Amino acid sequence: MNKKDQIYSISYKNSAGKNLLVYTFKDEEELVNYQLEMLANNRINGLLQSEIMCINGVIHLQYDITSFVPIKKLFERRKFSRKDFLCLINQITELLGIMERYLLDSDGIVFDSAYIFADPQNLELGYVYLPAKKRNKGSDSLKAFLLDAIINDIRFIDEPSDNFIQRLIEMLKDPEFEESSLKKYLKEIDRANLVHIHSIRVEHDLPKNEVNTPLSWQQHEERKVNEAVKIKKLCYPAKSYIVLYSVIGTLILFCIALILSGILSPGNPDSLLSLFGFILIGGAVTYLVYSKLFTPDKKIERVTEEKSDNMRMFTGKEYVNKAFSIPISTRMGTYNESTAQKEAVATAFRNPISTPSHNGLFTEEKRMSEKRPFYDSLKSMPQDRTVILNAGNLDLPYLKRMHNNSFETIIIKQLPFMLGRLEGQVDFCVNNPAVGKLHAEITKTGDIYYISDMNSRNGTMINGVRIDPIKEKRIRNGDRIALGNEEFIFCCSNTD
């Protein structure tokens, strides 16, 4: 839809702890009433949770996007595997089926990567539905969205594949493409999977009842390690032991009953004869059961596994931040770590952090007491971040994190720079449940720096003022930035 034909305006806001995407329709006649009521009265899987408000004849359609990020941003932050991509396609086909059940037109779904939202952890999608009369044909917008995502946005992991991307592109370029074509595509992929799995079973002699997806190189290596420690043993089934022990238990209970009835009591002159008969009969029954259940032909094959530490070699995962503790003593004589760490500590001692005492003089005891909190704070520093002891002369922008009564310096080496707690998808990981998975992003246009809140639940504040979600907000040198209950000071050479 062209901008001149736009019948609504789009805005973002925060209300009652929720981040909202708001579509405002000034003319109610542009809306389809029954579709509007359908959205108001139903919670539809696949669509973002919506709320409809009418103020002075103006319709506001509000979608809750709290903790969701635009999928376009997700395309920038991570690489997609074959499984991830097919998961997205499958969610689209499921949504199209749900639309039919609620008598909603697929044309109302907004297929725009800026307005399709996703949970960055599990790739659960949330779509916007517009009950408007004027809109693009659903299959055309879906085709354009998928082609643009595949060609321009998505970065795929380098892994063995069955040309699933090329096959979808060819289907999308077909003039006869329809929304139902995606179901056909997924069925073809499923059939290809079965053929691929069968070839793997033949090659590796896999069990017939094992169901799996096509294996990557790392998964093949994991399988080799697993198979190397499998041990096959012949043993009797658990059923045999259960029956045998049940018979023995019954005989014991019968013996107790004979004793209580007086038949096997010492006062009975026939007790020895009765005991002999009981042992004879009980032994015969036990032997009969044992001979029937514990013969060589009753043994079954059982495979036992022992986990190998070599599995760690093939995880194939990359992490932005790896947390570890650096044991640092405040005395150089007791410190024994790597050369780089020794240099960091030595630099700290060459640049002591101290303040004047009440008489204006510095004492050695005062210096040591003031340096000690700084070195104690280094114990919890992550492995892949360098502690900058004197960041005042840096040309690169950086953040000073107030952490454990000290400052941690975070250099912003590349832009955009994402902060959040979802390790592997952010540039700086904040291990704090009050911080969003992808919480906020710092960008730069010209010489001006901006920060955007990524629909986080607890929000982002600049100098105590909460900013609206998604919108870029300018930040300057010395600004205090709060992500939930985490505080940072933004520092840059540009003081304007």
N, C-alpha and C positions, 0 to 999 in steps of 0.2 A: 504494500500500500504506500503510495507517494505521500510525502509530508504535507503537500497541499490538500490532500484528501483525508488527512488524519482527523478522526472524529473523537479522539481522546488525547489526553496528556498523561505523561508518566512521571512519577516522583517517588522518592524514598523517604521514609520517616521512621522514627522510633516512638512507640506508644505502649505504655504499660509493660515495659520490659521486652516487647516484641519488635523485631525489625520487619517493616512492612514495605512491600512493593505496591504502589497505589496507581490504579488506572482511573482517571476521572472523565466521565462522559457528561458533557453539558446538555446534550439533547437526548432525552429518554427514549424518543421515537427511534433512535438508531440501534436500540437494543431489542433482542428477542426475549419477550417476557417469560415464556415457559422455560427457556434455558436459564434465565436469571434465577427463577424460582428453584430449578433443579440444583443449581450450585448452592443456593442458600439453604436448602433443606437436606442436602446429602453430603457425606464425607466420601469423596470418590478417590479410590486408590490411584496413585500416579499423578494426580493433580495436587497442586499446593493448596493447603487449607485456606479457604477464602471467607471473607465477611463482606456483606453488602450494606452500605450506608447511603441514605438519601437525605441530603441537606439542601434546603431551599430549591428543591427540584433538580439538584445536581447529584448524579449517581457516582459514588466512590466504591470501586471494587478493589478490596484490600487483600493481598496475598501474604501469608506469613512465611518469611524467608529466613527466620532465625536459625543460625548455625548451618545454613546452606550457602554455597558459593556458586557464582555463575560458572557453568560448565566450561566456558571459554577460558576462565582463569585456571580451571583444573587441567585443561589441555596444556597450558603453559608450565604447570608445576610438576607434572609427572609424565612418565612414558606408559603407554598402554600395551598390554599383552593381548594376544588373540582372545583369551578368555574374557578380559575386561571389555574389549570391543563388542564381542558377541553378547555380553551381558547388557550393554546399552541397546543394541538392536532388539534383543528379546523384550526389554522393558517397553520399547516403542510399540512393538506388535501387541503386547498385552494391553497397553493403554488404548490402542485403537479398538480392540475387542470390547473393552469396558465402555467406551463411548457409545457403541451400538446398544448396549444393554440399558443405558440411561437416556437413549433417544437424543444424544448429542452429536452434532456434526463434527467430523474430524477437522473440518476447515477452521474451527474455532481454536484449535491448539496452536500455540505460538511456537513455531520451530525456528528459534533464533538463539544462537549460543550465548548471547548476552542476557537472555531472559529465560533460559532453561537452567534450573538450579540443581545442585547435586550435593550429597553428603560426601566430603572428601575421603572418608574412611572406607565406606562400603559401596560407593558409587550408586546409591539409591537416588533416582531422579525425581524431580518435582516440576511439573509443567504448569504453565499459565493457560487458562481457557477464557477466551473472550466471547461472550454471547452477543456479538455485534452482527448487524446485517451485512455490512460491507467488509469483505475480507478476501484474502487470496485463496485459491484452490489448495486444499490440504496436501494433495500429492505433489504439487509444484513446490510448495514451501518445504515439504519434507525432503524432496529430492535435492533442492538447493542447499539445505542445511547439511545433509549427509555428504554431498560432494565437497562442499567448502571445508567441512571438518576433516575429511580424509585427506584432501589435497593440501590444505593450508594450515590446519591447526594441530591435528593429532600427530604425536611422535610415537612410533611403534617400537617396541622392544625387538631387537634382533634375535629371532628364534626360528626354529624350523616351522614351516607353514605349508598350507595346501593352496596357496594363492587365493585365500579367502577375500583379501582386499580387492585384487584385480577383478574377481568374479562379481563382487558387489558393484564396483564402478561400471562394469559392462552392463549390469542390470539397470543401474540408475540412468545410464545414457540411452537406454532403449526408449523410443517414443511411446511405447505401449506400457511403460512403467505405471503401476498402480500401488496403492498402499498395501494391498494384499500380496504383492510380489515379495515383500519382506518375509512373509510366512513361508513362501516357496523357497526362498533363499536359505532360511534356517533349516528347513527339512533337507535340502541338498547338503548342507554342511554336516548335519547329523548323519546322513548316509555315508558321507566321506569319512567321518570319524570312525564309523563301524568298520569300514574297509581298512583304515589305518591301524586300528586296534588289532584287527585280525592278523595283519602282516607282522605287527610287533610280537604277537603271541607265537606265531610260527617261528620267528627269528629267535626269540628268547625263551620259548617253551613255557609261556605263562599259563596259569590255571584258566580254564575256560570260563569260570564264573567270575573272573576278575573284570571289573568295569573301570575304565580309566580314560583319560583324554590323551591326545598325542603328546609324546614325551619330548621335552627339550633335552639339550646335551647334558645339562646339569642333572636332570631327572634320570637319564640313562646311567650316569655315573652313580647316582644314589642307589639305583636298583642293583648295580654291580656290587656295591659295598654291602647292601642288604643280603644279596644272595650268597656272598662269601661267608657269612656267619650263620646261615641256616643249617640246622642239624636235624636230620631225620631219624626218628626212633620208632621201634615197634613196641607197642604197649597194649595192655588190655583196656577195653572201654570202661568208663566210669560205672556203667550199668551193671557190669559183672560184680564190682566191689559192693555196690549198693545191695544187690540181691543176697550176696554172701553174708554181709554184716547184718542184714535183716533177719536171716535164718538163725545166725548165732545169737542175736538179741532175743529172738522168740524162744530159743532153747533156754536161755538164762532166765527169762521171765517164768517159763514153765517149771524150772528147777526151784525157783523161789516159791512158787505156788505149792509145790509138793512139800517143801519144808514147812510152810505155814499150815498145811492141812494135816501134818503129823506123819505122813507116809515116810519121809526121810529123816524124821526126828530120831535122836539116839535112843529114846524110850521104846521105839518100835522094834520088836525082835526081827522083823523082816526088812529093816532099813538098809542093811548092807546088800541084800539081794535086789532090793528096789533100786539102789544107787547104781549097782552094776548094770542092771537092765537099762536104766536111763542113759548111762554113759555109752552103752553099746548102740542104742537106738539113735542117740544124738550124734555119735561119731559117724554112723552109717549115713544119716541124712546130710551131715556136713560134707562128707566125702563125695556123696552123689551130686550135690550142688556144685562143689568145686570141680569135679571131673567134667561136668557138662559146660561150665562157663569159662574155665581157664585152660582150654586146650590151645595148642599152637595156631590152629586155624582161626581162632577167635581174636587174635591180635590185629590191631589196626595201626596204620602209619600216622605218626604225629610229628609235626615240624615245630621245632623250638627256635626262637630267634634271640640273638644277643646283640644289643645295640653297639655300634662301633663309634669311636670318637672321630674316625675319618669322615663321618657324615658332615662334620663341620666344614670340611674343605669345599663342599659343593652347595652351600646355601645360596650363593649367587646374589645376595642382598647387599645393597649399598645404603649407608646411613650418613646423613649430614652431620649429625652430632653423636659422639660416643662418650657417655658419661663415665668417668673413673675418678678415683681419688689419688691425689699426689701427696704422699707422706713427706711433709716438709718440716724440718725442725728450725727453730729460731736460732740455733747455733750452727755455724758452718762446720764445726768439728764433728757433729753427729749426723750430718747429711750425707747420704750415699745413694745418688740417683744418676740418671743419664747426664751426659755432658751438657745438653741443651737446657735441662732443668737447673743444673748447677750454675750455668751462666745467668739464668733468670734471677736466681737467688742472689748471686754475686752482684748483679746490676742493682738489685734492690738495696743491697748494703752500701753500694757506692752513692745511691741517691736516697739517703734516709728521709723518712717522713716524720717530721717532728715539729713541734710548736714551742714557742718560748714559755718558760716557766714564769712563776709570779714575779721573780726578780730579774727577768729578762735574759737569763743565762740558760744554756743547754747542758744537761748532764747526760752521761752515758746511760744511766738507769732510766732517765726520762725517754731517751731515744728508743731504747729497747722495749719499753712498755708500750710506746706508741706504734712501733713497727709490728708488734706481735699480733694485733687483730688483723692487720693486712695479710700477713703470711698465713694466719689461721684460715682466712677466707679462701686461700688458694687450694685448700685441701679438697674442695668439692668442685674445682674447675673442670670442665669437659676436656677431653683429650685433644680434640681437633681445633681448639681455639687458643690463640696465643695471648697471654696476659701482657698488655701494654702498660709499662710502668710510668711512662711519660708521654701521654697522647696529645699533649698540648700543641706540639709542632707538626701534627699530621695534616696532610693536605686532603686525605680522604675523610668523608663524613663518618661519624661514629656515634654510638649510643653509650651512655654511662648508666649501667644498671645498678640501682641501689639494692644490694643483696648481702644479707648477713652483716649489717652494720658496716659495709664497705662498698666500694665501687668496682664493678666489673666492666671493662671496656670491650665493646663489640664493634669491630670495624666493619663498615658497610663497603665491601669490596666490589659488589656488582649491584646494578639496579635493573628491574625492580627487586626489592629485598623484602622477603616475607618472614613474619614472625608468627609463631604458634606452637602448639604442643604436639603436632602430628609429625613425629620424627620421620625423616626421609622425604618429606614434601615441603619443608620450610628451610629457610637459610639460617635461621637461628631458632633452636628448639628451647622452649620455656616449659620445663617440667612442673606444671602447676595446673590443677584441675579447673581453676578459675579462668584460665586462658583458653581461648577457642582453638579448635584444631588448626584452622588457618585463620588467625585472628586479625592481623592488620598487615598492610603492605606499604612500603615506602617507595616512592617513584620520584623522578626528576624530569622537569620540562624546562629546557634552557638552563638557567642558573637557579631555578626555584625548585625547592623540595616540597613534596606533598606526602600525606599519609591518608590511607583509605581503610575504613573498617570493613572487614569481610563478613558482615552480618553476624558478628559474634554475640553471644547471649549477654555477656556482661559489659560489652561496649568498649569503646576507645575514647579517652578524654585527653584534651590538650589544655594544659594550664587550668584544670578543674572543670572544663566545659565539655560535655559529651558531644561528639560529632555524629552526624547522620550516617547511616550505613551506605556503602558503595561510593558515595561522593568523595572526591579528592579535597583535602583540606590542607592549606599551606602550613608548613612548619618552618620555624626560624631557629637560628642558633640560640641555645639556652632554653628552648621550650621544654616543659615537663610533659611527658607522654605517659599515660596510665593505660595498661592493658589489664582490665579486671583490677586485681589488687597488686599488680606488678608495676613498678615505677621506673621510668627511664628519663634521661636528659639527652636531648638531641644536640649534637655539636657539629658544626661545620665551619669552614673558613669564611663562608659568605655571611656576614653579619647584618646584611640588609633585612 
